[in-house]
Amino acid sequence: MIEYHFRAELATEYGVDGAIFLHCMAFWTAKNRANGRHFHEGRYWTYNTMKALTELFPFWSRRQIERIVAGLKEAKALLTGNFSEDKTDRTLWYALGDQVLEVYGEGASPISPNGEMDFTEPCTPFPQTVKCNKETVTYQLDNNPCSPLSEKPKKKRAPKSIPTWKPERFEAFWKFYPRHEDRVSAVREWDRLQPDGALIDTIARALKWQVRAEDWPVPYACRYLRNQRWLDEPTPKTGRAAAPPRPQARQLTGWHTEVIDGEEVMVPDG
């Protein structure tokens, strides 16, 4: 009997069926990374025929699997390709998109520290041979507009690059933040957090010393917001003491430009 697992955040984003499929792909790409094989175009891949996938997921039909793959591709959560040595072999190869790799710790091995992706014997997941099996896929997945299936299908929302909550304050934060990667995820976390003026001022004060500390590891902006990294305290290595609490009467209201170490940067008022 095979046990199926998924990450809750992926289920929220791509539906339960999409999260289950991505979790299995993550397991096999991590296994290939550990074995140092199937590395193409800057990432690790796994391959399987549609017949093998229907055997692995007996509760889905072939058409359902094609819809799940098409929806994940449309959301850029899953990549497909063909790296078979035999150019007539149309077996699809699969790799995780950048946003999914980030959920799994940017693709770092292992996928789960608790080993929750182990499959129960005697079943063997993902029948995979040394040479790809030849199978003609009759459906063009790129042209399939279907989104990932779930128990209750939901309309797929397009990723946002501009937040709904205080967009002008987010733009000031994003401009000042030293790592400009994965803006869509940062926008999502900003809208979830919905920081008020006082919290934005707290973030600004923290960033003021953090960006100047040579030993401060700069996380993605989305992780900074999600993990409340403004609560970090200076380490002895920085040589900076934690700033004393400021009177409640003094509230920072915005950002302005200063020249620091010969470079013009945005800093919070105050």
PAZAPA-4460 file (N, C-alpha, C; in steps of 0.05 Angstrom, whole numbers, plus 32768, in hexadecimal, padded with zeros to 4 digits):
% residues 270
    n_x    n_y    n_z   ca_x   ca_y   ca_z    c_x    c_y    c_z   seq   type   mol
   8011   7FE8   8000   8000   8000   8000   8012   8019   8000     1      M     A
   800C   802B   7FEE   801C   8044   7FEC   800F   805A   7FFD     2      I     A
   801F   8068   800C   8016   807F   801B   801C   8098   800B     3      E     A
   8009   80AA   800A   800C   80C3   7FFB   800C   80DB   800E     4      Y     A
   801F   80ED   800A   8022   8104   801B   8023   811E   800B     5      H     A
   801E   8134   8018   8020   814E   800A   8026   8164   801E     6      F     A
   8030   817B   8014   8035   8192   8024   801C   81A4   8024     7      R     A
   8014   81AD   803C   7FFB   81BD   803F   7FFC   81D6   802E     8      A     A
   8013   81E4   802E   8015   81FD   801F   8012   81F9   8001     9      E     A
   801C   81E2   7FF7   8018   81DC   7FDB   7FFB   81D4   7FD5    10      L     A
   7FEE   81C7   7FE7   7FD1   81C1   7FE3   7FC1   81DA   7FE3    11      A     A
   7FC8   81ED   7FF3   7FBA   8207   7FF3   7FBD   8215   7FD8    12      T     A
   7FD5   8213   7FCD   7FDB   8221   7FB4   7FD2   8213   7F9B    13      E     A
   7FD5   81F8   7F9B   7FD0   81E9   7F82   7FBB   81D3   7F84    14      Y     A
   7FAE   81D1   7F9B   7F9A   81BC   7F9F   7FA7   81A3   7FAA    15      G     A
   7F97   8192   7FB7   7FA2   817A   7FC4   7FAE   8168   7FB0    16      V     A
   7FA1   8164   7F98   7FAC   8152   7F84   7FC7   815C   7F7A    17      D     A
   7FC8   8176   7F75   7FE1   8181   7F6B   7FF7   817E   7F80    18      G     A
   7FF1   8182   7F9A   8005   817F   7FAF   800F   8163   7FB1    19      A     A
   7FFD   814F   7FAF   8005   8133   7FB0   8019   812C   7F99    20      I     A
   8012   8135   7F81   8023   8130   7F6A   803E   813D   7F6D    21      F     A
   803F   8156   7F76   8058   8165   7F7A   8069   8157   7F8F    22      L     A
   805C   814D   7FA4   806B   8140   7FBA   807A   8127   7FB0    23      H     A
   806D   8118   7F9E   807A   8100   7F93   8090   8108   7F80    24      C     A
   808C   811D   7F70   80A1   8127   7F5E   80B9   8130   7F6F    25      M     A
   80B3   813E   7F85   80C9   8147   7F96   80D9   8130   7FA1    26      A     A
   80CC   811A   7FA8   80DA   8103   7FB3   80EE   80F8   7F9E    27      F     A
   80E5   80F5   7F85   80F6   80E8   7F71   810B   80FB   7F66    28      W     A
   8106   8115   7F65   811B   8127   7F5C   8131   8129   7F72    29      T     A
   8128   8128   7F8B   813C   8128   7FA1   814D   810F   7FA1    30      A     A
   8140   80F8   7F9A   814F   80DF   7F99   8163   80E0   7F82    31      K     A
   815B   80EB   7F6B   816E   80EE   7F55   8184   8101   7F5B    32      N     A
   817E   8116   7F6A   8193   8129   7F73   81A7   811B   7F85    33      R     A
   819D   810A   7F97   81AF   80FB   7FA9   81C1   80E8   7F99    34      A     A
   81B6   80DD   7F84   81C6   80CA   7F73   81D6   80D8   7F5D    35      N     A
   81D3   80F3   7F5B   81E2   8102   7F47   81DA   80FB   7F2B    36      G     A
   81C1   80F8   7F25   81B9   80F1   7F0A   81A0   8101   7F01    37      R     A
   819C   8101   7EE7   8186   8110   7EDB   8186   812E   7EE1    38      H     A
   819D   813A   7EDE   81A0   8157   7EE3   81A1   8164   7EC7    39      F     A
   818D   8175   7EC2   818B   8182   7EA8   8180   819F   7EAD    40      H     A
   818C   81B1   7E9E   8183   81CD   7E9E   8181   81D9   7EBA    41      E     A
   8195   81D2   7ECB   8197   81DE   7EE5   8186   81D2   7EFB    42      G     A
   817A   81BB   7EF6   816A   81AE   7F0B   8168   8190   7F06    43      R     A
   815E   8182   7F1B   815C   8165   7F19   813F   815D   7F10    44      Y     A
   813E   8148   7F00   8125   813F   7EF4   811F   8122   7EFA    45      W     A
   8106   811A   7EF6   80FE   80FE   7EF7   80EC   80F9   7EDF    46      T     A
   80EA   80E0   7ED6   80D9   80DA   7EBF   80C7   80C3   7EC5    47      Y     A
   80B0   80C2   7EB8   809E   80AC   7EBA   808A   80AD   7EA3    48      N     A
   8082   8096   7E99   806D   8095   7E85   8052   809A   7E92    49      T     A
   803E   80A0   7E82   8024   80A4   7E8C   8018   808A   7E97    50      M     A
   8020   8074   7E8C   8017   805A   7E96   8022   8055   7EB2    51      K     A
   803C   805C   7EB7   8047   8059   7ED1   8039   806B   7EE5    52      A     A
   8032   8083   7EDD   8025   8096   7EF0   800A   808C   7EF8    53      L     A
   7FFB   8080   7EE5   7FE0   8076   7EEB   7FE2   805E   7EFE    54      T     A
   7FF8   804F   7EFC   7FFC   8039   7F0F   8003   8043   7F2B    55      E     A
   8013   8058   7F2C   801B   8064   7F45   8003   8072   7F53    56      L     A
   7FF2   807F   7F43   7FDB   808D   7F4E   7FC2   807F   7F44    57      F     A
   7FBA   8068   7F4F   7FA3   805A   7F44   7F89   8068   7F48    58      P     A
   7F88   807C   7F5A   7F6F   808A   7F5F   7F6B   80A1   7F4B    59      F     A
   7F7E   80A5   7F39   7F7B   80B9   7F23   7F7A   80AA   7F08    60      W     A
   7F6B   80B5   7EF6   7F6C   80AB   7EDB   7F82   80B9   7ECC    61      S     A
   7F88   80AE   7EB4   7F9D   80BB   7EA4   7F96   80D8   7E9E    62      R     A
   7F7C   80DC   7E97   7F73   80F7   7E91   7F76   810A   7EA9    63      R     A
   7F70   8100   7EC1   7F74   8111   7ED9   7F91   8118   7EDE    64      Q     A
   7FA3   8105   7ED9   7FBF   810A   7EDD   7FC8   8120   7EC9    65      I     A
   7FBF   811D   7EB1   7FC6   8132   7E9D   7FBC   814D   7EA5    66      E     A
   7FA5   814E   7EB0   7F9A   8168   7EB9   7FAB   8173   7ED1    67      R     A
   7FB2   8162   7EE3   7FC2   816B   7EFA   7FDD   8176   7EF0    68      I     A
   7FEA   8167   7EDE   8004   8170   7ED3   8001   818A   7EC4    69      V     A
   7FEC   818D   7EB4   7FE7   81A5   7EA5   7FE3   81BD   7EB7    70      A     A
   7FD3   81B9   7ECC   7FCF   81CF   7EDF   7FE8   81D8   7EED    71      G     A
   7FF8   81C4   7EF6   8011   81CB   7F04   8025   81D9   7EF1    72      L     A
   8025   81D0   7ED8   8036   81DE   7EC4   802D   81FB   7EC0    73      K     A
   8013   81FF   7EBE   8009   821A   7EBA   8010   822C   7ED1    74      E     A
   8010   8221   7EE9   8017   8230   7F01   8036   8232   7F06    75      A     A
   8045   8226   7EF3   8062   8225   7EF5   806D   8217   7F0E    76      K     A
   805C   8206   7F19   8065   81F5   7F2F   8073   81DC   7F26    77      A     A
   806E   81D4   7F0D   807A   81BC   7F02   8084   81C1   7EE6    78      L     A
   809C   81B7   7EE0   80A8   81B9   7EC6   80A8   819E   7EB9    79      L     A
   80A5   819D   7E9E   80A7   8184   7E90   80BB   8188   7E79    80      T     A
   80C7   8172   7E71   80DB   8172   7E5B   80DF   8156   7E51    81      G     A
   80F2   8153   7E3F   80F9   8139   7E34   8117   8139   7E30    82      N     A
   8125   8128   7E40   8142   8126   7E3F   814B   810A   7E39    83      F     A
   8139   80FA   7E2C   8140   80DF   7E25   8154   80DF   7E0F    84      S     A
   8166   80CC   7E10   817B   80C9   7DFB   816E   80C2   7DE0    85      E     A
   8159   80B2   7DE1   814A   80AC   7DC9   8136   80C2   7DC3    86      D     A
   813B   80D1   7DAE   812B   80E9   7DA7   810E   80E1   7DA0    87      K     A
   8109   80C8   7D99   80EE   80BF   7D93   80DE   80B9   7DAC    88      T     A
   80EC   80B8   7DC2   80DE   80B2   7DDC   80D1   80CB   7DE7    89      D     A
   80B7   80CB   7DEA   80A8   80E2   7DF3   80A1   80E1   7E10    90      R     A
   80AE   80CF   7E1F   80A9   80CE   7E3C   80AF   80E9   7E49    91      T     A
   809C   80F3   7E59   80A0   810D   7E65   80B2   810B   7E7E    92      L     A
   80C2   811F   7E81   80D3   8123   7E99   80C7   8139   7EAA    93      W     A
   80CA   8138   7EC4   80BE   814B   7ED6   80D3   8157   7EE9    94      Y     A
   80D0   8171   7EEF   80E0   817F   7F02   80CF   8194   7F11    95      A     A
   80D7   819B   7F29   80C7   81AE   7F39   80CE   81CA   7F31    96      L     A
   80BA   81DC   7F31   80BE   81F8   7F2C   80CC   8205   7F44    97      G     A
   80D6   821D   7F40   80E5   822B   7F55   80D5   822F   7F6E    98      D     A
   80BB   8237   7F6B   80AB   823D   7F83   80A6   8224   7F94    99      Q     A
   80A5   820D   7F86   80A1   81F3   7F95   80BB   81EB   7FA2   100      V     A
   80D1   81EF   7F94   80EB   81E8   7FA1   80EF   81F8   7FBA   101      L     A
   80E6   8211   7FBA   80E9   8222   7FD2   80D9   8216   7FE9   102      E     A
   80C1   820B   7FE4   80B2   81FF   7FF9   80C1   81E8   8006   103      V     A
   80CF   81D9   7FF4   80DF   81C2   7FFE   80FC   81CA   8005   104      Y     A
   80FF   81E3   800E   811A   81EC   8017   812D   81F0   8000   105      G     A
   8122   81FC   7FE9   8132   8201   7FD1   813F   81E8   7FC6   106      E     A
   8131   81D2   7FC9   813A   81B9   7FBD   8150   81AB   7FCD   107      G     A
   8155   81B4   7FE6   8169   81A7   7FF6   8160   818C   7FFE   108      A     A
   8173   8178   7FFF   816D   815D   8007   8171   815A   8025   109      S     A
   8160   814B   8033   814A   813B   8028   8131   814C   8026   110      P     A
   811D   8142   8017   8103   8150   8014   80F5   8153   802F   111      I     A
   80F6   813F   803F   80E9   8140   8059   80FC   8135   806E   112      S     A
   8102   8145   8083   8114   813B   8098   8108   8124   80A8   113      P     A
   80ED   8121   80A7   80E0   810B   80B6   80DC   80F2   80A5   114      N     A
   80E5   80F3   808C   80E2   80DC   807B   80C6   80D6   8074   115      G     A
   80B4   80EA   8073   8098   80E5   806F   8092   80DE   8052   116      E     A
   80A6   80DE   8040   80A1   80D7   8024   80A7   80BA   801E   117      M     A
   80AD   80AA   8033   80B2   808E   802E   8098   8080   8026   118      D     A
   809B   806D   8014   8084   805D   800B   8084   8042   8018   119      F     A
   806D   8038   8020   806A   801F   802E   806E   8008   801B   120      T     A
   807E   7FF4   8023   8081   7FDC   8013   8067   7FCD   8012   121      E     A
   8062   7FBB   7FFF   8074   7FB3   7FEB   8072   7FC3   7FD1   122      P     A
   8062   7FD8   7FD0   805E   7FE6   7FB7   8077   7FF6   7FB0   123      C     A
   807D   7FF9   7F96   8094   8008   7F8D   808A   8021   7F7E   124      T     A
   808F   8039   7F88   8085   8051   7F7B   8094   8058   7F62   125      P     A
   8086   8064   7F50   8092   806E   7F37   80A3   8059   7F29   126      F     A
   8098   8045   7F1B   80A8   8032   7F0C   80BA   8041   7EF9   127      P     A
   80D4   803D   7EFC   80E7   804D   7EED   80FD   803B   7EE3   128      Q     A
   8101   8039   7EC9   8114   8027   7EBD   812D   8036   7EB6   129      T     A
   8142   8027   7EAF   815B   8034   7EA7   8157   8044   7E8E   130      V     A
   8148   803A   7E7B   8142   8048   7E63   8125   804F   7E62   131      K     A
   811E   8068   7E5A   8103   8071   7E5A   80F1   805E   7E49   132      C     A
   80D9   8058   7E53   80C7   8049   7E43   80BB   805B   7E2D   133      N     A
   80B6   8050   7E16   80AB   8060   7E00   808C   805F   7E03   134      K     A
   8081   8077   7E03   8064   8079   7E04   805B   8093   7DF8   135      E     A
   8049   8092   7DE6   8040   80AA   7DD9   802A   80B7   7DEA   136      T     A
   802E   80D0   7DF1   801A   80DE   7E00   8008   80EC   7DEC   137      V     A
   7FEF   80E5   7DEC   7FDD   80EF   7DD7   7FD1   810B   7DDD   138      T     A
   7FD5   8114   7DF6   7FCA   812F   7DFD   7FE0   8143   7DFF   139      Y     A
   7FDB   815B   7DF5   7FEE   8171   7DF6   7FE9   8180   7E11   140      Q     A
   7FFA   817A   7E25   7FF6   8185   7E3F   7FF8   81A4   7E40   141      L     A
   8009   81AF   7E2F   800C   81CC   7E2F   7FF2   81DA   7E27   142      D     A
   7FE1   81CD   7E18   7FC9   81DA   7E0E   7FB1   81D3   7E20   143      N     A
   7FB5   81C5   7E36   7F9F   81BD   7E48   7F9C   81D3   7E5D   144      N     A
   7F86   81E2   7E5D   7F83   81F8   7E70   7F7A   81EF   7E8C   145      P     A
   7F76   81D5   7E90   7F6B   81CC   7EAA   7F7F   81D2   7EC1   146      C     A
   7F74   81DA   7ED7   7F84   81DF   7EEF   7F86   81C6   7F00   147      S     A
   7F97   81C5   7F14   7F9A   81AC   7F24   7F80   81A4   7F30   148      P     A
   7F7B   818A   7F32   7F62   817F   7F3D   7F65   817F   7F5C   149      L     A
   7F4E   8182   7F69   7F4C   817F   7F86   7F31   8174   7F8C   150      S     A
   7F2C   816E   7FA5   7F12   8164   7FAC   7EFC   8178   7FA6   151      E     A
   7F02   8191   7FA9   7EF0   81A7   7FA2   7F00   81BA   7F90   152      K     A
   7EFD   81B8   7F75   7F0D   81C8   7F63   7F0A   81E6   7F6A   153      P     A
   7F20   81F3   7F6A   7F20   8210   7F6E   7F2B   821F   7F56   154      K     A
   7F22   8236   7F52   7F2C   8246   7F3C   7F48   8250   7F42   155      K     A
   7F5A   824B   7F2F   7F76   8252   7F33   7F7A   8270   7F32   156      K     A
   7F86   827B   7F46   7F8C   8298   7F46   7FA8   829E   7F3B   157      R     A
   7FA9   82B2   7F2B   7FC3   82B9   7F1F   7FD5   82C5   7F35   158      A     A
   7FEF   82BF   7F35   8001   82CB   7F48   8001   82E9   7F47   159      P     A
   8003   82F6   7F5E   8003   8313   7F5F   801F   831E   7F64   160      K     A
   8026   8333   7F55   803F   8340   7F5A   803C   835A   7F69   161      S     A
   8023   8363   7F6D   801D   837B   7F7C   800A   8374   7F92   162      I     A
   8011   837B   7FAB   8000   8373   7FC1   7FE6   8383   7FC3   163      P     A
   7FD3   8377   7FD0   7FBA   8386   7FD6   7FBD   8397   7FEE   164      T     A
   7FCD   838E   8002   7FD0   839C   801B   7FE6   83B0   801A   165      W     A
   7FE0   83C9   801D   7FF4   83DF   801E   800A   83DC   8009   166      K     A
   8002   83DD   7FEF   8016   83D8   7FDA   802D   83EB   7FDA   167      P     A
   8028   8405   7FE2   803E   8418   7FE2   8052   8412   7FF7   168      E     A
   8049   8408   800E   805C   8401   8023   806C   83E8   801B   169      R     A
   805F   83D5   800E   806D   83BE   8004   8083   83C6   7FF0   170      F     A
   807D   83D8   7FDE   8091   83E0   7FCA   80A9   83EC   7FD8   171      E     A
   80A5   83FC   7FED   80BC   8407   7FFC   80CC   83F1   8009   172      A     A
   80BE   83DD   8015   80CB   83C6   8021   80DB   83B7   800C   173      F     A
   80CF   83B1   7FF5   80DC   83A1   7FE0   80F4   83AF   7FD4   174      W     A
   80F2   83CA   7FD1   8108   83D9   7FC6   8120   83D9   7FD8   175      K     A
   811A   83DA   7FF2   8130   83DB   8006   813B   83C0   800C   176      F     A
   812B   83AB   8009   8134   8390   8010   814A   8387   7FFD   177      Y     A
   8160   837C   8007   8178   8377   7FF7   8176   835F   7FE4   178      P     A
   8161   834E   7FE6   815F   8336   7FD5   8145   8337   7FC5   179      R     A
   8147   833D   7FAC   812F   8340   7F9B   812A   8327   7F8B   180      H     A
   8120   8312   7F98   811A   82F9   7F8B   80FF   82EF   7F95   181      E     A
   80F0   82E3   7F83   80D5   82D7   7F89   80C3   82EC   7F95   182      D     A
   80BE   8301   7F85   80AC   8317   7F8E   8090   830D   7F93   183      R     A
   8086   82FA   7F82   806B   82F1   7F85   8066   82E4   7FA1   184      V     A
   8079   82D4   7FAA   8076   82C8   7FC5   8078   82DD   7FDB   185      S     A
   8089   82F1   7FD7   808B   8307   7FEA   8070   8316   7FEC   186      A     A
   8064   831B   7FD5   804A   8329   7FD5   8035   8319   7FE3   187      V     A
   8035   82FF   7FDF   8022   82ED   7FEC   8025   82EE   800A   188      R     A
   803E   82ED   8014   8043   82EE   8031   803B   8309   803C   189      E     A
   8040   831E   802D   8039   8339   8036   801B   833C   803A   190      W     A
   800C   8332   8027   7FEE   8333   8029   7FE4   8322   803F   191      D     A
   7FF1   830B   8044   7FE9   82FA   805B   7FEF   8307   8075   192      R     A
   8006   8314   8077   800E   8321   8090   7FFE   833A   8096   193      L     A
   7FF8   834A   8081   7FEA   8363   8084   7FF5   8375   809A   194      Q     A
   800E   837C   8099   801B   838B   80AE   800F   83A7   80B1   195      P     A
   8009   83B0   80C9   8000   83CB   80CD   8018   83DE   80CE   196      D     A
   8012   83F8   80D2   8028   840B   80D2   803D   8406   80E6   197      G     A
   8035   83FE   80FE   8049   83F9   8114   805B   83E2   810D   198      A     A
   8050   83CC   8101   8060   83B5   80FA   8073   83BC   80E3   199      L     A
   8069   83CB   80D0   807A   83D3   80BA   8092   83E3   80C4   200      I     A
   808D   83F5   80D8   80A3   8404   80E4   80B7   83F1   80F2   201      D     A
   80AC   83DD   80FF   80BE   83C9   810D   80CF   83BB   80F9   202      T     A
   80C3   83B3   80E2   80D3   83A6   80CD   80E8   83B8   80C2   203      I     A
   80E1   83D2   80BE   80F4   83E5   80B4   810C   83E8   80C6   204      A     A
   8106   83EA   80E0   811C   83ED   80F4   812F   83D5   80F4   205      R     A
   8123   83BD   80F2   8133   83A5   80F1   8144   83A3   80D8   206      A     A
   8138   83AA   80C1   8148   83A8   80A8   815E   83BD   80A8   207      L     A
   815B   83D2   80B6   8170   83E7   80B6   818B   83DC   80C0   208      K     A
   818A   83CB   80D5   81A3   83BF   80DE   81AA   83A5   80D0   209      W     A
   8195   8396   80C7   8199   837C   80BB   81A8   837F   80A0   210      Q     A
   81A0   8392   8090   81AD   8394   8075   81CA   839E   8077   211      V     A
   81D1   83A9   808E   81ED   83B3   8092   81FE   839F   80A1   212      R     A
   81F2   8389   80AB   8201   8375   80B9   820D   8361   80A5   213      A     A
   8227   835F   80A4   8234   834E   8091   822D   8330   8094   214      E     A
   8228   8327   80AC   8223   830B   80B1   8205   8304   80B2   215      D     A
   81F4   8317   80AB   81D7   8311   80AB   81D0   8302   8092   216      W     A
   81C7   82E8   8093   81BF   82DA   807B   81A5   82E5   8070   217      P     A
   81A5   82EE   8057   818E   82FB   804C   817B   82E6   8040   218      V     A
   8164   82E2   804D   8151   82CE   8042   8141   82DA   802B   219      P     A
   8132   82C9   801E   811E   82D4   800B   810B   82E6   801A   220      Y     A
   8101   82FB   800C   80EF   830D   801A   80D6   82FF   8024   221      A     A
   80CC   82EB   8016   80B4   82DD   801F   80BA   82CE   8039   222      C     A
   80D2   82C3   803B   80D9   82B5   8054   80DE   82C9   806B   223      R     A
   80E8   82E0   8064   80EC   82F5   8078   80D2   82FC   8085   224      Y     A
   80BD   82FF   8074   80A3   8307   807F   8095   82EF   808C   225      L     A
   8097   82D8   8080   8089   82C0   808B   8094   82B8   80A6   226      R     A
   80AF   82BA   80A9   80BC   82B1   80C2   80C1   82C7   80D6   227      N     A
   80B6   82DF   80D0   80B9   82F6   80E2   80D7   82FB   80E9   228      Q     A
   80E7   82FD   80D4   8104   8300   80D8   810C   831C   80E3   229      R     A
   80F8   832E   80E4   80FF   8348   80F0   8103   8346   810E   230      W     A
   80FC   832E   8119   8100   8329   8136   811C   8320   813B   231      L     A
   812C   831B   8126   8148   8313   812A   8157   8328   813A   232      D     A
   816A   831F   814A   817B   8332   8159   8197   8331   814F   233      E     A
   81A6   8347   8151   81C2   8348   8148   81D2   8334   8157   234      P     A
   81E4   8326   8149   81F6   8313   8156   820F   8321   815F   235      T     A
   821E   8315   8171   8237   8323   817A   824A   8328   8163   236      P     A
   8249   8318   814D   825B   831B   8137   8256   8335   8128   237      K     A
   823D   833F   8129   8238   8358   811B   8244   8370   8129   238      T     A
   8249   836D   8143   8255   8383   8152   8240   8399   8157   239      G     A
   8227   8393   8154   8212   83A7   8158   8200   839D   816E   240      R     A
   81FA   83AF   8180   81E7   83A8   8196   81CB   83AC   818C   241      A     A
   81B8   839E   8199   819C   83A2   8191   8194   83BE   8199   242      A     A
   8186   83CB   8187   817D   83E6   818C   8169   83E7   81A3   243      A     A
   816A   83FA   81B5   8157   83FC   81CB   813B   8402   81C1   244      P     A
   8127   83F9   81D0   810B   83FF   81C7   8107   841D   81C4   245      P     A
   80F9   8425   81AF   80F3   8441   81AB   80D8   8448   81B7   246      R     A
   80D5   8461   81C0   80BC   846A   81CC   80A5   8465   81B8   247      P     A
   808E   845E   81C3   8077   8458   81B2   806E   8471   81A2   248      Q     A
   8074   8488   81AD   806C   84A1   81A0   807A   84A5   8185   249      A     A
   8092   8499   8182   80A0   849C   8169   8099   8486   8156   250      R     A
   808C   848C   8141   8083   8479   812D   8090   8481   8112   251      Q     A
   809C   846D   8105   80A7   8472   80EB   8090   8473   80D7   252      L     A
   8091   8485   80C4   807B   8488   80B1   8082   8481   8095   253      T     A
   809B   847D   808F   80A2   8477   8073   80BF   8471   8070   254      G     A
   80C9   8475   8058   80E5   846F   8050   80F1   8487   8043   255      W     A
   810B   8489   8044   8119   849E   8035   8134   8494   802D   256      H     A
   8142   84A3   801D   815C   849B   8011   8173   84A6   8022   257      T     A
   8186   8494   8028   819F   849C   8035   81B7   848F   8027   258      E     A
   81CE   849B   802A   81E6   8490   801F   81F5   8481   8035   259      V     A
   81F7   8467   8032   8204   8456   8046   821B   8447   8039   260      I     A
   8233   844B   8045   824B   843F   803A   824E   8445   801C   261      D     A
   8248   845D   8015   824C   8466   7FF9   8236   845D   7FE6   262      G     A
   8221   8451   7FF0   820B   8446   7FDF   81F1   8452   7FE7   263      E     A
   81E1   845B   7FD4   81C7   8466   7FDA   81B2   8450   7FDE   264      E     A
   81A6   8450   7FF6   8192   843A   7FFC   8179   8447   8008   265      V     A
   8163   8438   8009   814B   8440   8016   814C   8437   8033   266      M     A
   8147   8449   8046   8146   8443   8062   812C   844E   806E   267      V     A
   8122   8442   8084   810A   844D   8090   810F   8467   809E   268      P     A
   80FA   8477   80A0   80FC   8490   80AF   8101   848B   80CC   269      D     A
   810D   849F   80D9   8111   849D   80F6   812D   849D   80FE   270      G     A
***
